[in-house]
Amino acid sequence: MKEFEIIDHTADIGIAAYGKTKREVFINAARGMFEIIAGETKNLKENFCDKIKLEADNLEDLLFAWLNELLYISETKLVILNKFEIKDLSNNTIGAEVKGTKINRLNCKIKKEIKAVTYYRLEIKKDEKSGLWRAQVIFDI
């Protein structure tokens, strides 16, 4: 099973993320976002760690908040995140520990700068037939 795929969009870019569980689809959505930003990130050395705790009204809002928080951390702390350990996840809350690599913007090649996560065509759902989860997110670039 693929973790995610990049979706071409007229003026923006998006991903479709997949997982056997809600937790896995949240992680794969984060991985997809950072692959858009920095390319392959799996082999980056981690020298940064942060904890996240978020609440939202529903699962789609939680996915939106999760990706926006990761983007905020990346921008404000100058890191590329590549490890995502979700400790708690419900339809309204997420608790996680994230790790990544501190970057120097002069020495790091950013492939694409994501300005924001959008609600446009945002969805997360479980396919009752296959039992797999799928999330779709469009980013403003």
N, CA, C and O atoms as CSV, one atom per row, in Angstrom:
chain,resi,resn,atom,element,x,y,z
A,1,MET,N,N,0.842,-1.177,0.000
A,1,MET,CA,C,0.000,0.000,0.000
A,1,MET,C,C,0.889,1.243,0.000
A,1,MET,O,O,1.824,1.347,0.794
A,2,LYS,N,N,0.588,2.184,-0.900
A,2,LYS,CA,C,1.350,3.427,-0.921
A,2,LYS,C,C,0.934,4.307,0.253
A,2,LYS,O,O,-0.212,4.263,0.702
A,3,GLU,N,N,1.879,5.105,0.744
A,3,GLU,CA,C,1.620,5.980,1.888
A,3,GLU,C,C,0.855,7.229,1.479
A,3,GLU,O,O,-0.060,7.669,2.175
A,4,PHE,N,N,1.248,7.802,0.322
A,4,PHE,CA,C,0.606,9.026,-0.165
A,4,PHE,C,C,0.954,9.230,-1.620
A,4,PHE,O,O,1.869,8.597,-2.147
A,5,GLU,N,N,0.203,10.136,-2.281
A,5,GLU,CA,C,0.540,10.548,-3.635
A,5,GLU,C,C,0.289,12.048,-3.755
A,5,GLU,O,O,-0.586,12.608,-3.095
A,6,ILE,N,N,1.082,12.678,-4.615
A,6,ILE,CA,C,0.943,14.110,-4.849
A,6,ILE,C,C,-0.184,14.313,-5.859
A,6,ILE,O,O,-0.274,13.595,-6.855
A,7,ILE,N,N,-1.039,15.296,-5.592
A,7,ILE,CA,C,-2.149,15.624,-6.480
A,7,ILE,C,C,-1.850,16.974,-7.132
A,7,ILE,O,O,-1.634,17.966,-6.435
A,8,ASP,N,N,-1.837,17.013,-8.458
A,8,ASP,CA,C,-1.661,18.290,-9.156
A,8,ASP,C,C,-2.949,19.074,-9.094
A,8,ASP,O,O,-4.039,18.517,-9.222
A,9,HIS,N,N,-2.817,20.362,-8.896
A,9,HIS,CA,C,-3.964,21.251,-8.833
A,9,HIS,C,C,-3.571,22.521,-9.575
A,9,HIS,O,O,-2.395,22.883,-9.589
A,10,THR,N,N,-4.511,23.189,-10.180
A,10,THR,CA,C,-4.237,24.336,-11.042
A,10,THR,C,C,-3.205,25.294,-10.460
A,10,THR,O,O,-2.150,25.496,-11.062
A,11,ALA,N,N,-3.483,25.884,-9.312
A,11,ALA,CA,C,-2.568,26.873,-8.739
A,11,ALA,C,C,-1.922,26.399,-7.442
A,11,ALA,O,O,-1.042,27.069,-6.904
A,12,ASP,N,N,-2.343,25.281,-6.956
A,12,ASP,CA,C,-1.859,24.775,-5.682
A,12,ASP,C,C,-1.312,23.360,-5.866
A,12,ASP,O,O,-1.087,22.914,-6.991
A,13,ILE,N,N,-1.103,22.673,-4.774
A,13,ILE,CA,C,-0.659,21.279,-4.814
A,13,ILE,C,C,-1.342,20.549,-3.671
A,13,ILE,O,O,-1.678,21.161,-2.658
A,14,GLY,N,N,-1.549,19.271,-3.819
A,14,GLY,CA,C,-2.210,18.522,-2.766
A,14,GLY,C,C,-1.657,17.121,-2.635
A,14,GLY,O,O,-0.777,16.700,-3.386
A,15,ILE,N,N,-2.199,16.410,-1.657
A,15,ILE,CA,C,-1.834,15.009,-1.457
A,15,ILE,C,C,-3.086,14.199,-1.155
A,15,ILE,O,O,-4.081,14.706,-0.637
A,16,ALA,N,N,-2.998,12.947,-1.493
A,16,ALA,CA,C,-3.947,11.953,-1.005
A,16,ALA,C,C,-3.100,11.018,-0.157
A,16,ALA,O,O,-2.147,10.422,-0.658
A,17,ALA,N,N,-3.433,10.882,1.109
A,17,ALA,CA,C,-2.673,10.030,2.031
A,17,ALA,C,C,-3.519,8.815,2.381
A,17,ALA,O,O,-4.746,8.896,2.449
A,18,TYR,N,N,-2.854,7.695,2.600
A,18,TYR,CA,C,-3.540,6.434,2.854
A,18,TYR,C,C,-3.010,5.794,4.135
A,18,TYR,O,O,-1.881,6.050,4.552
A,19,GLY,N,N,-3.841,4.964,4.745
A,19,GLY,CA,C,-3.401,4.241,5.926
A,19,GLY,C,C,-4.388,3.166,6.327
A,19,GLY,O,O,-5.569,3.222,5.984
A,20,LYS,N,N,-3.886,2.190,7.055
A,20,LYS,CA,C,-4.739,1.121,7.577
A,20,LYS,C,C,-5.526,1.615,8.788
A,20,LYS,O,O,-6.563,1.052,9.137
A,21,THR,N,N,-5.018,2.680,9.428
A,21,THR,CA,C,-5.654,3.249,10.620
A,21,THR,C,C,-5.697,4.771,10.481
A,21,THR,O,O,-5.024,5.343,9.624
A,22,LYS,N,N,-6.494,5.419,11.332
A,22,LYS,CA,C,-6.517,6.889,11.368
A,22,LYS,C,C,-5.119,7.426,11.667
A,22,LYS,O,O,-4.658,8.387,11.051
A,23,ARG,N,N,-4.472,6.794,12.608
A,23,ARG,CA,C,-3.123,7.211,13.018
A,23,ARG,C,C,-2.162,7.185,11.822
A,23,ARG,O,O,-1.399,8.125,11.600
A,24,GLU,N,N,-2.217,6.111,11.077
A,24,GLU,CA,C,-1.323,5.950,9.924
A,24,GLU,C,C,-1.613,6.998,8.847
A,24,GLU,O,O,-0.680,7.522,8.239
A,25,VAL,N,N,-2.876,7.309,8.601
A,25,VAL,CA,C,-3.207,8.290,7.568
A,25,VAL,C,C,-2.771,9.697,8.006
A,25,VAL,O,O,-2.371,10.493,7.156
A,26,PHE,N,N,-2.836,10.026,9.290
A,26,PHE,CA,C,-2.346,11.313,9.781
A,26,PHE,C,C,-0.829,11.412,9.584
A,26,PHE,O,O,-0.319,12.446,9.151
A,27,ILE,N,N,-0.121,10.338,9.903
A,27,ILE,CA,C,1.341,10.307,9.733
A,27,ILE,C,C,1.706,10.429,8.261
A,27,ILE,O,O,2.604,11.192,7.907
A,28,ASN,N,N,1.019,9.685,7.402
A,28,ASN,CA,C,1.338,9.723,5.975
A,28,ASN,C,C,0.988,11.069,5.339
A,28,ASN,O,O,1.653,11.487,4.391
A,29,ALA,N,N,-0.031,11.746,5.837
A,29,ALA,CA,C,-0.341,13.092,5.351
A,29,ALA,C,C,0.803,14.050,5.713
A,29,ALA,O,O,1.195,14.888,4.902
A,30,ALA,N,N,1.327,13.920,6.918
A,30,ALA,CA,C,2.469,14.747,7.338
A,30,ALA,C,C,3.694,14.444,6.489
A,30,ALA,O,O,4.386,15.361,6.048
A,31,ARG,N,N,3.965,13.175,6.259
A,31,ARG,CA,C,5.112,12.798,5.420
A,31,ARG,C,C,4.979,13.368,4.016
A,31,ARG,O,O,5.944,13.876,3.445
A,32,GLY,N,N,3.778,13.278,3.468
A,32,GLY,CA,C,3.543,13.805,2.126
A,32,GLY,C,C,3.771,15.306,2.067
A,32,GLY,O,O,4.375,15.809,1.120
A,33,MET,N,N,3.289,16.021,3.075
A,33,MET,CA,C,3.477,17.475,3.100
A,33,MET,C,C,4.961,17.833,3.117
A,33,MET,O,O,5.395,18.729,2.393
A,34,PHE,N,N,5.737,17.134,3.942
A,34,PHE,CA,C,7.161,17.460,4.023
A,34,PHE,C,C,7.947,16.963,2.817
A,34,PHE,O,O,9.023,17.489,2.531
A,35,GLU,N,N,7.441,15.974,2.112
A,35,GLU,CA,C,8.097,15.592,0.859
A,35,GLU,C,C,7.893,16.681,-0.195
A,35,GLU,O,O,8.792,16.958,-0.989
A,36,ILE,N,N,6.710,17.294,-0.201
A,36,ILE,CA,C,6.480,18.428,-1.108
A,36,ILE,C,C,7.463,19.553,-0.776
A,36,ILE,O,O,8.050,20.147,-1.680
A,37,ILE,N,N,7.645,19.844,0.501
A,37,ILE,CA,C,8.508,20.943,0.939
A,37,ILE,C,C,9.983,20.663,0.658
A,37,ILE,O,O,10.687,21.522,0.126
A,38,ALA,N,N,10.455,19.463,1.012
A,38,ALA,CA,C,11.902,19.219,1.026
A,38,ALA,C,C,12.372,18.009,0.227
A,38,ALA,O,O,13.568,17.716,0.216
A,39,GLY,N,N,11.481,17.308,-0.430
A,39,GLY,CA,C,11.906,16.093,-1.122
A,39,GLY,C,C,11.985,14.945,-0.128
A,39,GLY,O,O,11.319,14.970,0.907
A,40,GLU,N,N,12.785,13.954,-0.434
A,40,GLU,CA,C,12.920,12.772,0.414
A,40,GLU,C,C,13.430,13.155,1.799
A,40,GLU,O,O,14.474,13.796,1.923
A,41,THR,N,N,12.690,12.762,2.849
A,41,THR,CA,C,13.059,13.161,4.213
A,41,THR,C,C,13.347,11.976,5.139
A,41,THR,O,O,13.771,12.176,6.277
A,42,LYS,N,N,13.124,10.758,4.671
A,42,LYS,CA,C,13.246,9.591,5.563
A,42,LYS,C,C,14.625,9.442,6.176
A,42,LYS,O,O,14.744,8.969,7.306
A,43,ASN,N,N,15.670,9.834,5.461
A,43,ASN,CA,C,17.032,9.608,5.947
A,43,ASN,C,C,17.665,10.818,6.625
A,43,ASN,O,O,18.863,10.815,6.906
A,44,LEU,N,N,16.865,11.857,6.891
A,44,LEU,CA,C,17.414,13.016,7.589
A,44,LEU,C,C,17.740,12.666,9.029
A,44,LEU,O,O,17.018,11.908,9.676
A,45,LYS,N,N,18.840,13.229,9.525
A,45,LYS,CA,C,19.247,13.020,10.913
A,45,LYS,C,C,18.402,13.922,11.808
A,45,LYS,O,O,18.272,15.118,11.545
A,46,GLU,N,N,17.831,13.351,12.859
A,46,GLU,CA,C,16.995,14.137,13.762
A,46,GLU,C,C,17.840,14.825,14.834
A,46,GLU,O,O,18.601,14.176,15.551
A,47,ASN,N,N,17.694,16.143,14.930
A,47,ASN,CA,C,18.334,16.900,16.006
A,47,ASN,C,C,17.345,17.908,16.605
A,47,ASN,O,O,17.737,18.894,17.228
A,48,PHE,N,N,16.049,17.630,16.399
A,48,PHE,CA,C,14.982,18.481,16.899
A,48,PHE,C,C,13.820,17.595,17.340
A,48,PHE,O,O,13.514,16.597,16.687
A,49,CYS,N,N,13.172,17.962,18.451
A,49,CYS,CA,C,12.019,17.210,18.949
A,49,CYS,C,C,11.027,18.189,19.577
A,49,CYS,O,O,11.417,19.148,20.243
A,50,ASP,N,N,9.741,17.926,19.354
A,50,ASP,CA,C,8.701,18.782,19.931
A,50,ASP,C,C,7.479,17.918,20.224
A,50,ASP,O,O,7.292,16.864,19.616
A,51,LYS,N,N,6.657,18.371,21.155
A,51,LYS,CA,C,5.408,17.676,21.486
A,51,LYS,C,C,4.236,18.530,21.046
A,51,LYS,O,O,4.274,19.758,21.124
A,52,ILE,N,N,3.188,17.854,20.580
A,52,ILE,CA,C,2.000,18.544,20.079
A,52,ILE,C,C,0.767,17.969,20.760
A,52,ILE,O,O,0.647,16.754,20.921
A,53,LYS,N,N,-0.141,18.839,21.155
A,53,LYS,CA,C,-1.449,18.434,21.686
A,53,LYS,C,C,-2.467,19.385,21.088
A,53,LYS,O,O,-2.380,20.595,21.295
A,54,LEU,N,N,-3.437,18.852,20.344
A,54,LEU,CA,C,-4.425,19.674,19.654
A,54,LEU,C,C,-5.827,19.137,19.862
A,54,LEU,O,O,-6.028,17.942,20.080
A,55,GLU,N,N,-6.793,20.042,19.792
A,55,GLU,CA,C,-8.212,19.680,19.851
A,55,GLU,C,C,-8.929,20.312,18.672
A,55,GLU,O,O,-8.528,21.372,18.189
A,56,ALA,N,N,-9.988,19.662,18.208
A,56,ALA,CA,C,-10.800,20.197,17.121
A,56,ALA,C,C,-12.221,19.663,17.247
A,56,ALA,O,O,-12.486,18.751,18.030
A,57,ASP,N,N,-13.123,20.236,16.473
A,57,ASP,CA,C,-14.534,19.838,16.536
A,57,ASP,C,C,-14.827,18.497,15.876
A,57,ASP,O,O,-15.765,17.800,16.264
A,58,ASN,N,N,-14.017,18.135,14.869
A,58,ASN,CA,C,-14.239,16.872,14.160
A,58,ASN,C,C,-12.928,16.404,13.531
A,58,ASN,O,O,-11.907,17.083,13.635
A,59,LEU,N,N,-12.961,15.262,12.892
A,59,LEU,CA,C,-11.744,14.642,12.360
A,59,LEU,C,C,-11.112,15.475,11.244
A,59,LEU,O,O,-9.888,15.599,11.197
A,60,GLU,N,N,-11.917,16.049,10.345
A,60,GLU,CA,C,-11.355,16.884,9.277
A,60,GLU,C,C,-10.682,18.123,9.860
A,60,GLU,O,O,-9.586,18.491,9.437
A,61,ASP,N,N,-11.329,18.765,10.823
A,61,ASP,CA,C,-10.724,19.933,11.468
A,61,ASP,C,C,-9.437,19.546,12.199
A,61,ASP,O,O,-8.493,20.334,12.248
A,62,LEU,N,N,-9.396,18.346,12.764
A,62,LEU,CA,C,-8.207,17.870,13.463
A,62,LEU,C,C,-7.054,17.642,12.485
A,62,LEU,O,O,-5.912,17.994,12.780
A,63,LEU,N,N,-7.347,17.058,11.329
A,63,LEU,CA,C,-6.311,16.874,10.304
A,63,LEU,C,C,-5.781,18.230,9.853
A,63,LEU,O,O,-4.571,18.409,9.716
A,64,PHE,N,N,-6.677,19.180,9.622
A,64,PHE,CA,C,-6.303,20.543,9.242
A,64,PHE,C,C,-5.395,21.167,10.304
A,64,PHE,O,O,-4.345,21.723,9.981
A,65,ALA,N,N,-5.805,21.070,11.577
A,65,ALA,CA,C,-5.026,21.639,12.687
A,65,ALA,C,C,-3.658,20.962,12.807
A,65,ALA,O,O,-2.654,21.635,13.041
A,66,TRP,N,N,-3.611,19.641,12.648
A,66,TRP,CA,C,-2.371,18.855,12.721
A,66,TRP,C,C,-1.374,19.347,11.675
A,66,TRP,O,O,-0.233,19.668,12.006
A,67,LEU,N,N,-1.796,19.408,10.427
A,67,LEU,CA,C,-0.881,19.805,9.357
A,67,LEU,C,C,-0.485,21.277,9.492
A,67,LEU,O,O,0.664,21.631,9.225
A,68,ASN,N,N,-1.412,22.129,9.900
A,68,ASN,CA,C,-1.084,23.542,10.109
A,68,ASN,C,C,-0.075,23.713,11.240
A,68,ASN,O,O,0.837,24.534,11.141
A,69,GLU,N,N,-0.235,22.944,12.312
A,69,GLU,CA,C,0.711,23.022,13.432
A,69,GLU,C,C,2.099,22.560,12.999
A,69,GLU,O,O,3.099,23.173,13.376
A,70,LEU,N,N,2.171,21.501,12.223
A,70,LEU,CA,C,3.465,21.010,11.723
A,70,LEU,C,C,4.121,22.052,10.825
A,70,LEU,O,O,5.330,22.274,10.900
A,71,LEU,N,N,3.331,22.680,9.988
A,71,LEU,CA,C,3.840,23.737,9.108
A,71,LEU,C,C,4.343,24.928,9.935
A,71,LEU,O,O,5.395,25.495,9.640
A,72,TYR,N,N,3.588,25.299,10.966
A,72,TYR,CA,C,3.980,26.395,11.852
A,72,TYR,C,C,5.311,26.088,12.554
A,72,TYR,O,O,6.203,26.936,12.606
A,73,ILE,N,N,5.433,24.875,13.089
A,73,ILE,CA,C,6.678,24.469,13.754
A,73,ILE,C,C,7.846,24.530,12.773
A,73,ILE,O,O,8.919,25.035,13.102
A,74,SER,N,N,7.628,24.015,11.580
A,74,SER,CA,C,8.671,24.005,10.562
A,74,SER,C,C,9.136,25.419,10.225
A,74,SER,O,O,10.336,25.680,10.138
A,75,GLU,N,N,8.188,26.323,10.038
A,75,GLU,CA,C,8.512,27.703,9.662
A,75,GLU,C,C,9.141,28.495,10.797
A,75,GLU,O,O,10.113,29.219,10.579
A,76,THR,N,N,8.609,28.370,11.996
A,76,THR,CA,C,9.084,29.206,13.100
A,76,THR,C,C,10.361,28.671,13.748
A,76,THR,O,O,11.144,29.441,14.304
A,77,LYS,N,N,10.572,27.363,13.678
A,77,LYS,CA,C,11.755,26.784,14.321
A,77,LYS,C,C,12.793,26.321,13.311
A,77,LYS,O,O,13.816,25.739,13.674
A,78,LEU,N,N,12.513,26.590,12.026
A,78,LEU,CA,C,13.421,26.241,10.925
A,78,LEU,C,C,13.846,24.776,10.975
A,78,LEU,O,O,15.027,24.456,11.107
A,79,VAL,N,N,12.852,23.895,10.867
A,79,VAL,CA,C,13.109,22.459,10.856
A,79,VAL,C,C,12.320,21.800,9.728
A,79,VAL,O,O,11.274,22.289,9.302
A,80,ILE,N,N,12.847,20.693,9.270
A,80,ILE,CA,C,12.110,19.800,8.385
A,80,ILE,C,C,11.770,18.585,9.235
A,80,ILE,O,O,12.662,17.875,9.700
A,81,LEU,N,N,10.493,18.349,9.435
A,81,LEU,CA,C,10.051,17.229,10.271
A,81,LEU,C,C,9.977,15.951,9.435
A,81,LEU,O,O,9.557,15.971,8.278
A,82,ASN,N,N,10.395,14.836,10.051
A,82,ASN,CA,C,10.373,13.576,9.310
A,82,ASN,C,C,9.973,12.359,10.147
A,82,ASN,O,O,9.829,11.263,9.606
A,83,LYS,N,N,9.795,12.533,11.438
A,83,LYS,CA,C,9.344,11.425,12.291
A,83,LYS,C,C,8.135,11.908,13.083
A,83,LYS,O,O,8.168,12.965,13.712
A,84,PHE,N,N,7.072,11.115,13.042
A,84,PHE,CA,C,5.811,11.504,13.667
A,84,PHE,C,C,5.297,10.334,14.492
A,84,PHE,O,O,4.902,9.306,13.942
A,85,GLU,N,N,5.304,10.489,15.805
A,85,GLU,CA,C,4.809,9.435,16.694
A,85,GLU,C,C,3.542,9.944,17.370
A,85,GLU,O,O,3.590,10.796,18.258
A,86,ILE,N,N,2.416,9.408,16.934
A,86,ILE,CA,C,1.136,9.824,17.501
A,86,ILE,C,C,0.850,8.953,18.714
A,86,ILE,O,O,0.692,7.737,18.602
A,87,LYS,N,N,0.787,9.590,19.864
A,87,LYS,CA,C,0.577,8.868,21.120
A,87,LYS,C,C,-0.907,8.677,21.407
A,87,LYS,O,O,-1.315,7.610,21.864
A,88,ASP,N,N,-1.727,9.713,21.140
A,88,ASP,CA,C,-3.172,9.671,21.372
A,88,ASP,C,C,-3.874,10.253,20.166
A,88,ASP,O,O,-3.454,11.274,19.622
A,89,LEU,N,N,-4.958,9.592,19.746
A,89,LEU,CA,C,-5.736,10.104,18.627
A,89,LEU,C,C,-7.187,9.680,18.776
A,89,LEU,O,O,-7.498,8.496,18.905
A,90,SER,N,N,-8.068,10.672,18.755
A,90,SER,CA,C,-9.508,10.413,18.723
A,90,SER,C,C,-10.071,11.262,17.585
A,90,SER,O,O,-9.304,11.844,16.819
A,91,ASN,N,N,-11.369,11.341,17.465
A,91,ASN,CA,C,-11.955,12.178,16.421
A,91,ASN,C,C,-11.830,13.669,16.733
A,91,ASN,O,O,-12.087,14.509,15.871
A,92,ASN,N,N,-11.429,13.999,17.977
A,92,ASN,CA,C,-11.355,15.402,18.387
A,92,ASN,C,C,-10.015,15.836,18.962
A,92,ASN,O,O,-9.785,17.036,19.115
A,93,THR,N,N,-9.124,14.906,19.286
A,93,THR,CA,C,-7.846,15.274,19.899
A,93,THR,C,C,-6.696,14.462,19.309
A,93,THR,O,O,-6.866,13.332,18.850
A,94,ILE,N,N,-5.527,15.083,19.343
A,94,ILE,CA,C,-4.311,14.382,18.932
A,94,ILE,C,C,-3.185,14.810,19.861
A,94,ILE,O,O,-3.051,15.986,20.201
A,95,GLY,N,N,-2.385,13.840,20.260
A,95,GLY,CA,C,-1.176,14.081,21.035
A,95,GLY,C,C,-0.043,13.369,20.340
A,95,GLY,O,O,-0.143,12.175,20.059
A,96,ALA,N,N,1.037,14.078,20.058
A,96,ALA,CA,C,2.118,13.473,19.290
A,96,ALA,C,C,3.466,14.053,19.669
A,96,ALA,O,O,3.568,15.122,20.269
A,97,GLU,N,N,4.497,13.309,19.296
A,97,GLU,CA,C,5.871,13.786,19.389
A,97,GLU,C,C,6.412,13.784,17.971
A,97,GLU,O,O,6.279,12.795,17.249
A,98,VAL,N,N,7.021,14.891,17.573
A,98,VAL,CA,C,7.559,15.007,16.217
A,98,VAL,C,C,9.051,15.295,16.287
A,98,VAL,O,O,9.533,15.969,17.198
A,99,LYS,N,N,9.766,14.768,15.308
A,99,LYS,CA,C,11.214,14.967,15.248
A,99,LYS,C,C,11.599,15.397,13.838
A,99,LYS,O,O,10.886,15.151,12.865
A,100,GLY,N,N,12.747,16.044,13.771
A,100,GLY,CA,C,13.218,16.488,12.472
A,100,GLY,C,C,14.616,17.045,12.538
A,100,GLY,O,O,15.345,16.859,13.513
A,101,THR,N,N,14.972,17.742,11.464
A,101,THR,CA,C,16.307,18.287,11.296
A,101,THR,C,C,16.245,19.803,11.243
A,101,THR,O,O,15.479,20.379,10.470
A,102,LYS,N,N,17.059,20.445,12.073
A,102,LYS,CA,C,17.173,21.903,12.008
A,102,LYS,C,C,17.842,22.256,10.687
A,102,LYS,O,O,18.772,21.581,10.245
A,103,ILE,N,N,17.361,23.313,10.072
A,103,ILE,CA,C,17.919,23.701,8.776
A,103,ILE,C,C,18.409,25.129,8.804
A,103,ILE,O,O,17.955,25.950,9.601
A,104,ASN,N,N,19.330,25.402,7.932
A,104,ASN,CA,C,19.791,26.751,7.668
A,104,ASN,C,C,19.274,27.055,6.273
A,104,ASN,O,O,19.668,26.405,5.303
A,105,ARG,N,N,18.403,28.030,6.172
A,105,ARG,CA,C,17.754,28.329,4.883
A,105,ARG,C,C,18.774,28.610,3.773
A,105,ARG,O,O,18.465,28.420,2.597
A,106,LEU,N,N,19.966,29.053,4.122
A,106,LEU,CA,C,20.969,29.313,3.097
A,106,LEU,C,C,21.574,28.018,2.561
A,106,LEU,O,O,22.006,27.967,1.409
A,107,ASN,N,N,21.608,26.984,3.378
A,107,ASN,CA,C,22.243,25.731,2.976
A,107,ASN,C,C,21.252,24.643,2.593
A,107,ASN,O,O,21.651,23.622,2.032
A,108,CYS,N,N,19.981,24.834,2.880
A,108,CYS,CA,C,18.981,23.792,2.629
A,108,CYS,C,C,18.176,24.152,1.383
A,108,CYS,O,O,17.770,25.299,1.200
A,109,LYS,N,N,17.958,23.168,0.544
A,109,LYS,CA,C,17.165,23.402,-0.663
A,109,LYS,C,C,15.718,23.028,-0.383
A,109,LYS,O,O,15.388,21.853,-0.221
A,110,ILE,N,N,14.878,24.019,-0.330
A,110,ILE,CA,C,13.445,23.810,-0.173
A,110,ILE,C,C,12.881,23.662,-1.580
A,110,ILE,O,O,13.052,24.550,-2.415
A,111,LYS,N,N,12.218,22.557,-1.841
A,111,LYS,CA,C,11.660,22.329,-3.175
A,111,LYS,C,C,10.478,23.248,-3.448
A,111,LYS,O,O,10.411,23.901,-4.490
A,112,LYS,N,N,9.551,23.288,-2.504
A,112,LYS,CA,C,8.348,24.111,-2.644
A,112,LYS,C,C,7.982,24.659,-1.280
A,112,LYS,O,O,7.998,23.939,-0.282
A,113,GLU,N,N,7.658,25.920,-1.249
A,113,GLU,CA,C,7.224,26.511,0.011
A,113,GLU,C,C,5.701,26.417,0.095
A,113,GLU,O,O,4.991,26.918,-0.777
A,114,ILE,N,N,5.215,25.782,1.136
A,114,ILE,CA,C,3.774,25.702,1.371
A,114,ILE,C,C,3.403,26.873,2.269
A,114,ILE,O,O,3.941,27.022,3.366
A,115,LYS,N,N,2.469,27.711,1.786
A,115,LYS,CA,C,2.033,28.871,2.560
A,115,LYS,C,C,1.010,28.479,3.614
A,115,LYS,O,O,1.031,28.986,4.736
A,116,ALA,N,N,0.099,27.553,3.235
A,116,ALA,CA,C,-0.965,27.188,4.173
A,116,ALA,C,C,-1.642,25.888,3.761
A,116,ALA,O,O,-1.621,25.493,2.595
A,117,VAL,N,N,-2.239,25.241,4.744
A,117,VAL,CA,C,-3.134,24.112,4.520
A,117,VAL,C,C,-4.496,24.738,4.239
A,117,VAL,O,O,-4.852,25.735,4.866
A,118,THR,N,N,-5.263,24.173,3.312
A,118,THR,CA,C,-6.573,24.756,2.997
A,118,THR,C,C,-7.690,23.761,3.323
A,118,THR,O,O,-7.460,22.563,3.486
A,119,TYR,N,N,-8.888,24.297,3.409
A,119,TYR,CA,C,-10.073,23.457,3.591
A,119,TYR,C,C,-10.645,23.000,2.246
A,119,TYR,O,O,-11.562,22.180,2.206
A,120,TYR,N,N,-10.108,23.526,1.156
A,120,TYR,CA,C,-10.619,23.189,-0.165
A,120,TYR,C,C,-10.430,21.696,-0.440
A,120,TYR,O,O,-9.302,21.201,-0.435
A,121,ARG,N,N,-11.521,20.985,-0.676
A,121,ARG,CA,C,-11.546,19.544,-0.965
A,121,ARG,C,C,-10.926,18.689,0.155
A,121,ARG,O,O,-10.539,17.543,-0.074
A,122,LEU,N,N,-10.840,19.256,1.357
A,122,LEU,CA,C,-10.304,18.517,2.504
A,122,LEU,C,C,-11.277,17.410,2.893
A,122,LEU,O,O,-12.474,17.644,3.055
A,123,GLU,N,N,-10.743,16.204,3.039
A,123,GLU,CA,C,-11.582,15.107,3.521
A,123,GLU,C,C,-10.711,14.023,4.136
A,123,GLU,O,O,-9.540,13.860,3.794
A,124,ILE,N,N,-11.322,13.293,5.048
A,124,ILE,CA,C,-10.702,12.103,5.613
A,124,ILE,C,C,-11.833,11.125,5.881
A,124,ILE,O,O,-12.823,11.454,6.534
A,125,LYS,N,N,-11.664,9.913,5.361
A,125,LYS,CA,C,-12.725,8.924,5.553
A,125,LYS,C,C,-12.168,7.513,5.436
A,125,LYS,O,O,-11.095,7.267,4.886
A,126,LYS,N,N,-12.960,6.606,5.985
A,126,LYS,CA,C,-12.618,5.184,5.934
A,126,LYS,C,C,-13.481,4.534,4.863
A,126,LYS,O,O,-14.698,4.718,4.836
A,127,ASP,N,N,-12.846,3.778,3.988
A,127,ASP,CA,C,-13.568,3.017,2.972
A,127,ASP,C,C,-14.098,1.750,3.647
A,127,ASP,O,O,-13.323,0.882,4.048
A,128,GLU,N,N,-15.393,1.655,3.767
A,128,GLU,CA,C,-15.997,0.526,4.479
A,128,GLU,C,C,-15.705,-0.807,3.788
A,128,GLU,O,O,-15.627,-1.844,4.447
A,129,LYS,N,N,-15.545,-0.782,2.483
A,129,LYS,CA,C,-15.292,-2.015,1.730
A,129,LYS,C,C,-13.885,-2.565,2.000
A,129,LYS,O,O,-13.721,-3.744,2.312
A,130,SER,N,N,-12.875,-1.695,1.875
A,130,SER,CA,C,-11.490,-2.136,2.057
A,130,SER,C,C,-11.019,-2.007,3.505
A,130,SER,O,O,-10.086,-2.693,3.924
A,131,GLY,N,N,-11.670,-1.123,4.266
A,131,GLY,CA,C,-11.248,-0.876,5.641
A,131,GLY,C,C,-10.091,0.097,5.744
A,131,GLY,O,O,-9.605,0.352,6.846
A,132,LEU,N,N,-9.631,0.656,4.615
A,132,LEU,CA,C,-8.497,1.574,4.599
A,132,LEU,C,C,-8.969,3.021,4.727
A,132,LEU,O,O,-10.081,3.370,4.331
A,133,TRP,N,N,-8.100,3.843,5.286
A,133,TRP,CA,C,-8.375,5.264,5.445
A,133,TRP,C,C,-7.734,6.034,4.299
A,133,TRP,O,O,-6.692,5.641,3.774
A,134,ARG,N,N,-8.382,7.154,3.913
A,134,ARG,CA,C,-7.855,8.035,2.877
A,134,ARG,C,C,-8.122,9.474,3.304
A,134,ARG,O,O,-9.220,9.815,3.743
A,135,ALA,N,N,-7.094,10.309,3.165
A,135,ALA,CA,C,-7.231,11.742,3.439
A,135,ALA,C,C,-6.777,12.500,2.209
A,135,ALA,O,O,-5.828,12.108,1.531
A,136,GLN,N,N,-7.470,13.592,1.934
A,136,GLN,CA,C,-7.069,14.461,0.832
A,136,GLN,C,C,-6.917,15.878,1.366
A,136,GLN,O,O,-7.769,16.372,2.104
A,137,VAL,N,N,-5.810,16.530,0.979
A,137,VAL,CA,C,-5.517,17.875,1.443
A,137,VAL,C,C,-4.923,18.669,0.281
A,137,VAL,O,O,-4.073,18.172,-0.457
A,138,ILE,N,N,-5.386,19.911,0.132
A,138,ILE,CA,C,-4.813,20.833,-0.856
A,138,ILE,C,C,-4.055,21.918,-0.094
A,138,ILE,O,O,-4.549,22.463,0.894
A,139,PHE,N,N,-2.855,22.220,-0.567
A,139,PHE,CA,C,-2.002,23.234,0.061
A,139,PHE,C,C,-1.893,24.466,-0.838
A,139,PHE,O,O,-1.841,24.351,-2.062
A,140,ASP,N,N,-1.858,25.627,-0.221
A,140,ASP,CA,C,-1.623,26.880,-0.916
A,140,ASP,C,C,-0.114,27.067,-1.034
A,140,ASP,O,O,0.598,27.089,-0.030
A,141,ILE,N,N,0.366,27.201,-2.267
A,141,ILE,CA,C,1.817,27.363,-2.462
A,141,ILE,C,C,2.143,28.732,-3.051
A,141,ILE,O,O,3.311,29.043,-3.282
